[in-house]
């Protein structure tokens, strides 16, 4: 996204009250050869919670929770809701930031003692570029960090909004809760591409940007102070992931991004991924593979026919009550969500 920034330093402390905090997805990296972290949850919401409410609480994006619950109403879910909080890690190297565009997810591997491998991974859902736009693939670094950025809207984006939405954007957004850049932004070495918060958090997990990667405001507040200038960033296009979950070989698939050139057909990507799985071909459940190829599924599915299929596996998970208050439409801005007084958040 071609965006100009004004670095306006306006220290802001948000001590706000009301909601339970989102569950940041921080995991210890496996040391037994596994490449899967986290666990799938099944919850039963009460009150007026929506799928986006549940997704934000568990640090999941819109596309992830919608794909995991194809039969659920987005706005009035009832009964069991699957929370796809188990992740197949991206291909190594595990260092710095890895952004998997089709997965719509950022992985951050914090540096440890010099010369030692990372011990943790922190992962966040992201919004990716809208149709007709794309984020460059390849390696870069964090070039600069901005607190309370202002945004000078490029003419190309103003023209696009006017043409497609009939909305004339202002030429300038000052720092504040209505700024599309959010309150924290990290500039990459790719021209005009930032990893930043957003004033429309309900769009996290969708295709909403012009190349930038959008984070929930609370996720930006967590990662911003940790990520140093110079942190390596790798952007990948991996719509098919296979992983070792403690000896259980699994696969997850995501909607391919058509804007990238030389796109390999999804069927071929699946075949390439399966070639790395040390299971006899006749042991792999081809019906599950076909389903994963035709219908993206963020929940890792067991490949071996001797393991439970997705529906049976999910049916064995306990159902936990989800009693948190909805975020509400008032939370659709760049501010941090309301938290209990004991959970005060301060923007870095």
C-alpha positions as CSV (number, residue, x, y, z in Angstrom):
1,X,0.0,0.0,0.0
2,X,1.4,3.4,-1.0
3,X,1.1,5.3,2.2
4,X,2.9,8.4,3.6
5,X,3.4,8.8,7.3
6,X,3.8,11.8,9.6
7,X,5.6,10.8,12.8
8,X,3.5,12.6,15.4
9,X,4.4,11.6,19.0
10,X,1.3,11.9,21.1
11,X,1.7,9.6,24.2
12,X,-1.5,7.8,25.0
13,X,-2.4,5.7,27.9
14,X,-5.6,3.7,27.8
15,X,-6.9,2.5,31.1
16,X,-10.3,1.2,30.1
17,X,-12.8,-1.1,31.8
18,X,-15.3,-3.7,30.9
19,X,-14.3,-6.7,28.8
20,X,-12.2,-9.7,29.4
21,X,-8.9,-9.5,27.6
22,X,-8.2,-11.3,24.3
23,X,-6.2,-14.5,24.6
24,X,-2.9,-13.8,23.0
25,X,-1.6,-16.8,21.1
26,X,1.9,-17.4,22.6
27,X,3.3,-20.9,22.5
28,X,6.5,-22.7,23.4
29,X,8.1,-24.1,20.3
30,X,8.1,-27.9,20.2
31,X,11.4,-29.7,20.6
32,X,10.3,-33.2,19.7
33,X,10.1,-32.6,15.9
34,X,6.5,-31.5,16.0
35,X,5.5,-28.5,13.9
36,X,2.1,-27.8,15.3
37,X,1.2,-25.6,18.3
38,X,-1.9,-24.7,20.2
39,X,-5.2,-26.6,20.5
40,X,-8.6,-26.5,19.0
41,X,-11.4,-25.3,21.4
42,X,-15.1,-25.8,21.2
43,X,-17.2,-23.2,23.0
44,X,-20.9,-22.5,23.5
45,X,-21.7,-18.8,23.4
46,X,-24.4,-17.1,25.5
47,X,-26.0,-13.7,25.1
48,X,-25.5,-11.7,22.0
49,X,-22.0,-12.8,21.0
50,X,-21.2,-13.1,17.3
51,X,-18.6,-15.2,15.6
52,X,-16.4,-12.1,15.2
53,X,-16.7,-11.5,19.0
54,X,-15.5,-15.0,19.7
55,X,-12.8,-14.8,17.1
56,X,-11.3,-11.6,18.5
57,X,-11.4,-12.9,22.1
58,X,-9.3,-15.9,21.0
59,X,-7.1,-14.0,18.6
60,X,-8.6,-15.6,15.5
61,X,-9.4,-13.8,12.2
62,X,-12.8,-13.7,10.6
63,X,-12.0,-16.1,7.7
64,X,-10.6,-18.7,10.2
65,X,-13.6,-18.8,12.4
66,X,-16.1,-18.7,9.5
67,X,-14.3,-21.5,7.7
68,X,-14.2,-23.6,10.9
69,X,-18.0,-23.1,11.4
70,X,-19.6,-23.2,7.9
71,X,-23.0,-24.1,9.3
72,X,-23.1,-21.4,12.0
73,X,-24.8,-18.0,11.6
74,X,-22.1,-15.3,11.8
75,X,-24.2,-12.9,13.8
76,X,-26.4,-15.3,15.9
77,X,-24.3,-18.4,16.5
78,X,-25.9,-21.1,18.7
79,X,-24.6,-24.4,20.1
80,X,-21.0,-25.5,19.7
81,X,-18.6,-23.1,18.0
82,X,-15.2,-24.4,16.9
83,X,-12.3,-22.1,17.7
84,X,-9.4,-23.0,15.3
85,X,-6.6,-22.2,17.7
86,X,-4.2,-24.9,16.6
87,X,-1.7,-23.9,14.0
88,X,0.7,-25.6,11.7
89,X,3.9,-23.6,11.8
90,X,5.3,-22.1,8.6
91,X,8.3,-23.7,6.9
92,X,11.6,-22.9,8.5
93,X,13.6,-20.9,9.2
94,X,11.8,-19.9,12.3
95,X,13.2,-16.4,12.9
96,X,11.8,-12.9,13.1
97,X,8.5,-12.4,11.4
98,X,6.9,-14.8,9.0
99,X,3.7,-13.7,7.2
100,X,1.8,-16.5,5.4
101,X,-0.6,-14.5,3.2
102,X,-3.2,-17.3,2.3
103,X,-3.3,-18.3,6.0
104,X,-3.8,-14.7,6.9
105,X,-1.6,-15.1,9.9
106,X,1.6,-13.5,11.3
107,X,4.2,-15.6,13.2
108,X,6.8,-13.8,15.4
109,X,9.7,-15.8,16.7
110,X,11.3,-13.6,19.4
111,X,15.1,-13.6,19.5
112,X,16.7,-15.3,22.5
113,X,20.4,-15.4,23.6
114,X,22.7,-14.8,20.7
115,X,23.3,-18.0,18.7
116,X,20.4,-19.8,20.4
117,X,17.2,-20.8,18.5
118,X,13.9,-19.1,19.4
119,X,12.0,-20.8,22.2
120,X,8.6,-19.2,21.6
121,X,6.3,-18.3,18.8
122,X,3.6,-15.6,19.0
123,X,1.0,-15.6,16.2
124,X,-1.7,-13.1,15.2
125,X,-4.4,-13.0,12.6
126,X,-4.0,-10.4,9.9
127,X,-6.0,-8.7,7.2
128,X,-4.4,-9.0,3.8
129,X,-4.6,-7.1,0.5
130,X,-7.9,-6.8,-1.2
131,X,-8.6,-8.3,-4.6
132,X,-6.5,-6.7,-7.3
133,X,-3.7,-5.8,-4.9
134,X,-1.0,-7.9,-3.2
135,X,1.8,-7.8,-0.7
136,X,5.3,-8.5,-2.1
137,X,6.7,-12.0,-1.4
138,X,10.2,-12.5,-0.1
139,X,12.5,-11.3,2.5
140,X,12.8,-7.8,4.0
141,X,13.2,-6.2,7.5
142,X,11.4,-3.8,9.8
143,X,12.7,-0.5,8.7
144,X,11.0,1.9,11.2
145,X,8.3,2.1,13.9
146,X,5.7,4.8,14.3
147,X,3.5,5.7,17.2
148,X,0.3,7.6,16.5
149,X,0.9,7.8,12.7
150,X,-0.9,10.1,10.4
151,X,-1.9,9.0,6.9
152,X,-1.7,11.0,3.7
153,X,-4.1,9.1,1.5
154,X,-2.6,8.4,-2.0
155,X,-4.6,9.7,-4.9
156,X,-4.9,6.2,-6.4
157,X,-6.7,5.0,-3.2
158,X,-8.9,8.0,-3.1
159,X,-9.9,7.5,-6.7
160,X,-10.6,3.8,-6.1
161,X,-12.9,4.4,-3.1
162,X,-14.8,7.1,-5.1
163,X,-15.1,4.8,-8.1
164,X,-16.1,1.6,-6.2
165,X,-17.8,2.8,-3.1
166,X,-19.0,6.3,-4.0
167,X,-17.0,7.6,-1.0
168,X,-14.6,10.4,-1.2
169,X,-11.8,9.9,1.3
170,X,-10.1,12.9,2.9
171,X,-6.5,13.5,1.8
172,X,-5.3,13.3,5.3
173,X,-6.2,11.3,8.4
174,X,-4.7,12.7,11.7
175,X,-3.7,10.4,14.5
176,X,-6.6,9.0,16.5
177,X,-9.2,6.3,16.8
178,X,-10.5,6.9,13.2
179,X,-7.1,6.6,11.5
180,X,-7.0,3.6,9.2
181,X,-3.3,3.2,10.2
182,X,-4.4,2.6,13.8
183,X,-2.2,4.0,16.6
184,X,0.9,1.8,16.0
185,X,2.7,1.0,12.7
186,X,5.8,-0.9,11.7
187,X,7.3,-0.1,8.3
188,X,8.9,-2.9,6.2
189,X,11.5,-2.6,3.6
190,X,8.9,-3.1,0.9
191,X,7.9,0.3,-0.4
192,X,4.7,1.5,1.2
193,X,4.1,-1.8,3.1
194,X,3.4,-1.6,6.8
195,X,2.3,-4.0,9.5
196,X,-0.1,-1.9,11.5
197,X,-3.1,-1.7,13.7
198,X,-6.5,-0.8,12.2
199,X,-9.5,1.3,12.9
200,X,-11.7,-1.5,11.6
201,X,-10.8,-4.5,13.7
202,X,-13.8,-6.5,12.6
203,X,-12.1,-6.7,9.2
204,X,-9.1,-8.6,10.6
205,X,-8.9,-11.9,8.7
206,X,-10.5,-10.5,5.6
207,X,-9.0,-8.9,2.4
208,X,-9.2,-5.2,3.2
209,X,-5.9,-3.5,2.5
210,X,-3.9,-2.3,-0.4
211,X,-0.9,-4.4,0.5
212,X,-0.4,-3.7,4.2
213,X,-1.1,-6.2,7.0
214,X,-3.6,-5.2,9.6
215,X,-3.6,-6.3,13.2
216,X,-6.2,-6.1,16.0
217,X,-5.2,-3.0,18.0
218,X,-4.4,-5.1,21.1
219,X,-2.1,-7.3,19.0
220,X,-0.3,-4.3,17.7
221,X,0.2,-3.0,21.2
222,X,1.7,-6.4,22.2
223,X,4.1,-6.8,19.4
224,X,5.2,-3.2,18.8
225,X,7.5,-2.9,21.8
226,X,9.0,-6.3,21.2
227,X,9.9,-5.9,17.5
228,X,13.1,-4.1,17.0
229,X,14.1,-2.1,13.9
230,X,16.0,-4.6,11.8
231,X,13.9,-7.6,12.6
232,X,13.8,-9.9,9.6
233,X,10.5,-10.3,7.8
234,X,9.6,-13.1,5.4
235,X,6.4,-13.1,3.4
236,X,5.3,-16.4,2.0
237,X,2.5,-17.8,-0.1
238,X,1.6,-21.2,1.4
239,X,-2.1,-22.1,1.1
240,X,-1.3,-25.8,2.0
241,X,0.4,-26.7,5.2
242,X,1.3,-30.1,6.6
243,X,2.6,-30.7,10.1
244,X,3.6,-33.2,12.7
245,X,1.3,-33.0,15.7
246,X,3.2,-35.3,18.1
247,X,3.3,-38.1,15.5
248,X,-0.2,-37.3,14.1
249,X,0.3,-36.0,10.6
250,X,-2.1,-33.3,9.7
251,X,-3.0,-30.9,6.9
252,X,-4.7,-27.5,6.8
253,X,-5.7,-25.6,3.6
254,X,-6.5,-21.9,2.9
255,X,-8.0,-19.9,0.1
256,X,-5.2,-19.3,-2.5
257,X,-4.4,-15.7,-3.4
258,X,-4.9,-15.3,-7.2
259,X,-3.0,-12.1,-7.5
260,X,0.4,-13.8,-7.3
261,X,2.0,-14.7,-10.7
262,X,3.0,-18.2,-11.7
263,X,0.4,-19.6,-9.4
264,X,0.7,-23.4,-8.9
265,X,-2.8,-25.1,-8.9
266,X,-4.0,-26.0,-5.5
267,X,-4.1,-29.7,-6.4
268,X,-0.4,-29.6,-7.3
269,X,0.4,-27.8,-4.1
270,X,-1.4,-30.5,-2.1
271,X,0.5,-33.2,-3.9
272,X,3.8,-31.5,-3.2
273,X,2.9,-31.1,0.5
274,X,1.9,-34.8,0.7
275,X,5.2,-35.8,-0.7
276,X,6.9,-34.6,2.5
277,X,4.6,-36.7,4.7
278,X,6.3,-40.0,5.9
279,X,3.2,-42.1,5.6
280,X,2.6,-44.9,3.1
281,X,0.4,-43.6,0.3
282,X,-2.2,-46.3,1.0
283,X,-2.5,-45.1,4.6
284,X,-3.5,-41.5,3.6
285,X,-7.2,-40.9,3.5
286,X,-7.8,-39.7,0.0
287,X,-11.3,-38.6,0.7
288,X,-10.1,-36.2,3.4
289,X,-7.4,-34.9,1.0
290,X,-10.0,-34.3,-1.7
291,X,-12.2,-32.4,0.8
292,X,-9.2,-30.3,2.0
293,X,-8.4,-29.5,-1.7
294,X,-11.9,-28.4,-2.6
295,X,-12.9,-26.7,0.7
296,X,-10.3,-24.7,2.7
297,X,-10.2,-25.8,6.3
298,X,-8.0,-24.0,8.9
299,X,-8.4,-26.8,11.5
300,X,-5.6,-29.3,11.0
301,X,-7.1,-32.6,9.8
302,X,-5.5,-36.0,10.4
303,X,-4.2,-37.5,7.1
304,X,-4.0,-41.1,8.2
305,X,-7.1,-43.2,7.8
306,X,-6.3,-44.8,11.1
307,X,-6.9,-41.5,12.9
308,X,-10.2,-39.9,13.6
309,X,-11.7,-37.7,10.8
310,X,-12.4,-34.0,11.6
311,X,-16.0,-34.3,12.7
312,X,-15.4,-37.3,14.9
313,X,-12.3,-35.7,16.4
314,X,-14.1,-32.5,17.1
315,X,-17.0,-34.4,18.7
316,X,-14.6,-35.7,21.4
317,X,-13.5,-32.3,22.5
318,X,-15.2,-30.8,25.6
319,X,-17.6,-27.9,25.1
320,X,-16.7,-24.9,27.3
321,X,-19.2,-22.1,28.1
322,X,-18.4,-18.7,26.6
323,X,-19.8,-16.1,28.9
324,X,-17.8,-13.0,27.9
325,X,-19.6,-9.7,27.0
326,X,-19.7,-8.9,23.3
327,X,-17.2,-6.3,22.1
328,X,-20.0,-4.3,20.4
329,X,-19.9,-2.0,17.4
330,X,-18.4,0.7,19.6
331,X,-15.2,-1.4,19.5
332,X,-14.8,-1.0,15.7
333,X,-12.1,1.6,15.9
334,X,-8.4,1.9,16.6
335,X,-8.7,2.0,20.3
336,X,-7.8,-0.9,22.5
337,X,-10.8,-2.9,23.7
338,X,-12.2,-2.2,27.2
339,X,-10.6,-4.4,29.9
340,X,-11.1,-4.9,33.6
341,X,-9.4,-2.3,35.7
342,X,-6.8,-4.8,36.8
343,X,-5.9,-5.4,33.2
344,X,-5.0,-1.9,32.2
345,X,-3.2,-1.5,28.9
346,X,-0.8,1.2,28.0
347,X,0.2,1.9,24.5
348,X,4.0,1.6,24.1
